[in-house]
Every structure is written in C-alpha cells, then in structure tokens.
Amino acid sequence: MSKVTRLRHALPLGQDINAAVNALDKAIADAVGAAKTVGLPQGLIVGLLHGHAHAQTHQMVSEFP
C-alpha cells in the first residue's frame, strides 16, 4: 500500500492528477451511459462497478507489507 496517496496530504492536487481524475470520471460516466443505452439492467451495472471497486480495494490492502 506504499503506492497509495492520501489525497488530504497531497492537496492541492497537481494539474496532471486533476486531469487523470477527470478523465477517469468521464470514462466511467460514458461507459455507464453506453450500458444503459443498450439496455443493461441497472442492478448489473451497479454490481459490476461495486465488484471492481472491491477488487481494487482488496489489491491495495493486500500490497501492504
């Protein structure tokens, strides 16, 4: 977990970090919009997002020495 940065300690965030966060947010919003357009059930969309968030959290916690 040594690669995890607590944002409150890194404020103000640099322009590159802000750009990356904005790009990530847009990509997620676009993907959710596309999934809704093709008719994926909302519960499936939420489940997939929750699963990815859980997996990433597990990965970060597991890297802690």
C-alpha positions in Angstrom: 0.0 0.0 0.0 3.1 2.2 -0.2 1.9 3.5 -3.6 -1.4 4.8 -2.2 -1.5 8.5 -1.6 -3.9 10.1 0.9 -5.3 13.0 -1.1 -5.8 15.2 2.0 -2.0 15.1 2.5 -1.3 15.9 -1.2 -3.6 18.9 -1.5 -3.6 21.0 -3.6 -3.6 18.3 -6.3 -1.4 18.9 -9.4 -2.9 19.5 -12.8 -1.9 16.1 -14.0 -3.8 14.4 -11.2 -6.8 16.6 -11.8 -6.7 15.7 -15.5 -6.4 12.0 -14.7 -9.3 12.1 -12.2 -11.5 14.0 -14.7 -10.6 11.5 -17.5 -11.4 8.6 -15.2 -14.8 10.1 -14.2 -15.7 10.8 -17.8 -14.8 7.3 -18.9 -16.9 5.7 -16.2 -19.8 8.0 -16.9 -19.6 7.3 -20.7 -19.4 3.5 -20.0 -22.4 3.6 -17.7 -24.3 5.7 -20.3 -23.5 3.2 -23.0 -24.5 0.3 -20.9 -27.9 2.0 -20.1 -28.4 2.7 -23.8 -28.1 -0.9 -24.8 -30.4 -1.9 -22.0 -28.2 -3.5 -19.4 -30.2 -3.8 -16.1 -29.2 -1.0 -13.6 -28.5 -3.7 -11.0 -25.9 -5.3 -13.2 -24.2 -2.0 -13.8 -24.1 -1.3 -10.1 -22.9 -4.8 -9.3 -20.1 -4.6 -11.8 -18.9 -1.2 -10.5 -19.1 -2.4 -6.9 -17.1 -5.5 -7.8 -14.4 -3.6 -9.5 -14.2 -1.2 -6.5 -14.0 -4.1 -4.1 -11.3 -5.8 -6.2 -9.2 -2.6 -6.3 -9.5 -2.1 -2.6 -8.5 -5.7 -1.9 -5.5 -5.3 -4.2 -4.4 -2.1 -2.4 -4.8 -3.6 1.1 -3.1 -6.9 0.1 0.0 -5.0 -1.1 0.6 -3.6 2.4 3.8 -5.3 3.8 
